[in-house]
Amino acid sequence: MGILDKKTRFIDLVVTQEGKRQIAAGKLRAEFASLSDINAFYDKSELDAPQNRLYFEVMERPENAIVLEKDDSGVLFPFDFSPTGSIVGGDIFTGQVKSNVVKMKAATGSQFASTQAEILDSSLSHFKKNYIIGTNDNHDRNNFVLSSTDITFTINNNQPFLGSPFKEVINVDNAEPFFLDSKLSHLANFQYLPPTNKDGSEYGQYEDLRSTTKENWDDIKLELGLEYSTIEDVISGDNINLLDNLAGPPGYLSQKLLQDGELPQEVVVANKQVETITFNKTSTENNLLIQIYEDSAGAKMTKLDVVDAGVFNDPVDPNNRIQKRVFYVGKIYFDTYQVPTFINIFTLIMDWQHGTSFKKQ
């Protein structure tokens, strides 16, 4: 470590470990820049003028890592959330210092639950410790307040399944890979591009194998099985209990009744749950950073993938929030040919105009 020349103006920077990893993977994209005053002093009692201070070279700090990153298979990259705590391959390890040696062991049980919460809090903690310079809004528009912070989704045989989750099982080899996924067919990178001759004429006869069932907002609403602003419960109280107990494999008696149509028709309609969160207070720019994790079985942290499907227009929205930005949340699996396939778990829809909110299903 050397002492910088305080008489010369220059920018001193280093590439962090996360930056080096992204460079090696060819994924580093410098899109935003921020300034920090972490080493500045504003106390009136200080007599030392800033121009007389000596600053050391910039260095790697734990706070440089804010967001937990993962690879395409869903495994989290190593992340040090404390001097004696790390994530390796999705497993949480904690340790103690004995004789200047840190001894680590995998966290399990209640220790895993508490440590997991500590890791999630570390993103916000690391962000704050960067002391990023910003403009204070004199109209008190920097506060962040949500209409609801505790939402529970009920999952049973009635919702979101039609009688039994066993019917929703699919082999990943039979699922639509990325380049055939209907959720992406409207994007420029996934357009149908058959080869053509130089004069624009057809080179041959080709068939578009993509599914194009989600190219506009009406398609998305139809796929979700509900009206965006209105939800009607078509299942009566007596039938809810019946449908909720239709568990079992396809050969099970209740499944046969369902397949043979001996149950009332209205019972077979999936009742999908929708929750609305309104941003009562947020910044003027409405910048959001959202990380979504799965409550995995065992001592494992799993971060879900988010696919940005872009903006869709709804000119008849009753709240005059015409633009809808759709995000699909789920997991990426690889089939036997090592082709990536995205499995959608739920959908985030953000709409805005006069106020910002999003609907989560």
N, C-alpha and C positions, 0 to 999 in steps of 0.2 A: 504494500500500500504506500503510495507516495503523496506528497502534499502538492496541491495544484498551485499554479502561479496566479496569485490574486490580482495581478496587474493586467492579465490578458483575458479578453472575453472569448469564450468558446463554449461549445456544447460537449459535455462528457457523457457518454452512454455506454452501456454494456448490453449484450443480448442475454436475457435470462435463460434459465434452464428450460422453461416452457417454450420460449422463443426458439431455442436451438432445436427442441423436439419438433416444432412445427416446420422449421426450415428443412430439417432432415426428411420430413414427410411431404415437403412441397406444398404445405398448406398455410404458410405464414402470409397474412394479408394485413398490411399497415393501413387502417382505415380511419382511426381516430387518434387524437393526441390530447393529453391533459398535462397540466402543470401543478406542481406541488410546492407548498411552502413549509415542508416538514422540519427544515432546519432553521427557519426564521424565528426571530424573537420580537414580540410586540410589547413587552412589559415596559412601562414608563420608567421603572426603577433601574433598568439596565443602562449602564454608562458606556458599554462597548459599542462603538459604531459598526454597522454591518460591513463597511469597507475594510475594517481592521481584522475581520475574522478570517480564520483559516479553515478551508473545507477540504475534506479528504475525497478521494475518488469515489465515484458511484459504485455501489456493490450490490450483490444479490441479497435480497431480503425475503423472509417468509411471506410478507405482505404483497410481494409481486404476484403471487398466485391467488386469484380471487374466485374464479369459477373452476369447479372440478371438471376436468376434461376426461373423455373416454375414447376408446378406439371404436372401429366400426362394428366390432362384435359385442359392444356393450360393456366391456371391462374398463373400470376406472384406471387412469394412469396414477402412478405413485404420487401421493400428496401428503406433505408434512403439515398437520394441523396444530402441532405443538412440539416443543423440544423433545418430548418423549412419546409422541404419538404419530402414527403414519397409516396411510391406506395403501395396500399393495394388492393388486388384482381384485379389488372389491372387498377384501378382508380388512378389518380394522385391527391394528396392533397397538398396544399400549405397553409402556415399560417403566422401569425405575432405574435411577442412577445408583450404582454400587461400585465403589472403588474406581470412579471415573469411567465406568463402563455401563452403557445402557443395555439392559436386558429386556427384550421385547417378548410379548406373548399375545396370542389372538384373544380379542375381547369376545365374551359370550354372555348370554343372559342379561341381567339388569345392567351390567357394566357396558354391554354393547348398546343398549337402548340409550343410556345417558351419554355415551361417547358419540353416538350417531347424532344426537341433538347438538353436541358441542361442535361437530364437524360442520353441520349446516349453518350454525351461528358464525362459524369462522369466516364464511364468505363476506358477511356484512362487517364483521370485525376487521378483516384485512382491508376492505374497501375504505372504512373510516380512517384506518391508520396510515393511509396514503396521503391524507390531508390535501385532497385535490382542491385547487382554487376554483371558486365559483362565485356567481353573483347572487347576493341575498335579495330576495324579492321583498320589496317594501310593503306589498299588499298581502303578505302572509300566504303566498301561493306555493310555498315549498313543502308544506306538510303533506303527509301521505296518509289518508284515512280511507278504509274500506267499509262498505256497508255491512259486510259479513266476513268473519275470519274463521268460522268454525262450521264447515259443511260436511255432512255425512251422506254418502251414497249407499243406498240399500241394494245389495246384490242377492237375489234368490232365484228360484226357478221361474218366477213371474217376470222379473225385470233384471237384466234386459233380454232374457232368454225366452223362447217360446216353449215352455214346458220343461226343459232340461238342458243344462250346459253340455251334455254329452252330444247333442245334435250339432253343436258349434265346433266340434273337433275337426281339424283339417291337417293333412300332411303338408309340410312346407313346400314340398315338391309340386303340390297341386295349387298352391297359392300364386297370385299374380306377382311376378318380380317387378322391380322398379320400373323397367322400361315398358311394362304393359299395365302398370297400375293406373286405375281410373282416376285416382286422386291427383295424379300428376300429368295426365294426358293433355291438359290445357296449357301447360307451361312450354316455353319455347324450346327448352332442351329435350323435351320428350315428344315433340311433334313428329308426325308421320312424314318421312322424307324418302320416298322411293327414288331410285336413280333415274336421271333423264339424260337425253342427248344434249349436245351443245346448242342445238336450235330450240330446245325446250320441249321437244316431243318425247313421248313415253319410250323408255328403254325396253320395257317389257310389261307384263301383267303381274302386278303384285297386290297382295291382300293386306289390308290394315288389320293387324291382330290385336290392336289395343282396345281396351274397354273405355268408352267415352261417356260413361254414365254420370260423371260429376264435372261437366264442363261449365255449368252456370249455377247461379244461386238456387234456382228452382230444383235442379238435380240434387243438390246437397240437402235441401230440406226434405225432399222425397226419400233420400237414402236414410236420413235420420229418423224418418217415420213419424214426423210431427210437424205442426205449424210452429214457426219460430216464436210467435207472440202469444199463442194460445195452446193449451194442453188439455185434451179431453180424456177423462178416465172412462174407458168403455167397458171396464171389467167390474162387475158387481161384487159386493162384499162376500157373498156365498161362494162365488167362483174363484176369488183370489186365494182362499185357503186350499181349494181343490187343486188349482194350478201350481201353487207353491209346493205341493207334495208330489208332483209328477217327476220324481227323480228316478234315476236308474238308467242302465244301458238300453240300446234300442230294442232288445228283446223283452224288456220289462213290460208287465201287463198294462200299466198306465200309459206307456209309450205307444203300445199297440192301439189303445183306445184313441189316443191323440191322432195317430196316423190314419186310422180308419174313419175319422170324422165323427165319432160317437160323442165327442164333447161339444158343447155349444160353440158356434162359430166365433162369437165375440171373445171367448176365452183364449183363442189362439192368436190374439193380437198382442204384440209385445208392448209393454208399458215402459217406455224409456224415460229415465229421470233427467230432468234439466234443472240447473240451478243458475241464478243470476247474481253476479257480483257487480256493484256499482262503485266506481272510484269517486267518493264524495269530495275528497281533496287530493290534489296531485300537483306536480310542478307545471309550469307553463308549457314546457316542451313535451310533457307526458312520456318521458323516457322510462322504460321498464326493463328490468332484468329478472327473468323467471327461470328457475331450475325446478324440474319435476323428477321426483324419485319414487321408486316403488317400494312398498313395505314387503321386502323379500322374505322368503322363508329362511330361517337360520340366521347366522351371523354374517350377513352379506349386504352390501350396499349396492343398489342397482339404480343407475340414472337412466331415465327414459329418453328416447329420441323424439325430437320435435321437427316436423316437416312443415315448412311455410308454403302453403298452397296459394298465397297471393290474395289480392283484393277482388271481391265480387260485389256487384251493384244490385241493390234491391230498391227500385224506384217507388214501390208501394209500401215501404216501411211506415207503420202508423206513428212511430216516434220521430220520423224524419231523419233517422240515422241511416243514410242510404248506403254507405260503404261498409262492407263486412270483410274483415281480414280473418281468414280461416287457417287454423293450425291443427294438424293431426298429430296426436301424441301416441306413441307406442314403442315397439321394439323392432330391431332389425335381426333377421335370421338368415342363415346361409343354407341353401339347399344342397343336395348331393353333388351338384355341378359347381358349387361355390359361387352361386349367383345370389346377390343380396335381395331379400324380400322384406318389405315393411308390413308389419301387422298392427293395425290401428286398434287402440284400446279405448280412447275417448277423444273428443273434439273440442278445441277451444275456438270460440268465435268472438272476436273483438269488434264492436261497432262504435262509431263515434260521430259526432258532429257538434250538437249542443250538449256536451257532457260525454264522458267516456265510460263504457261498461263492456263486459264480455260475458258470454253465456258459455257454460261448461257442461258438457255431457259425457 
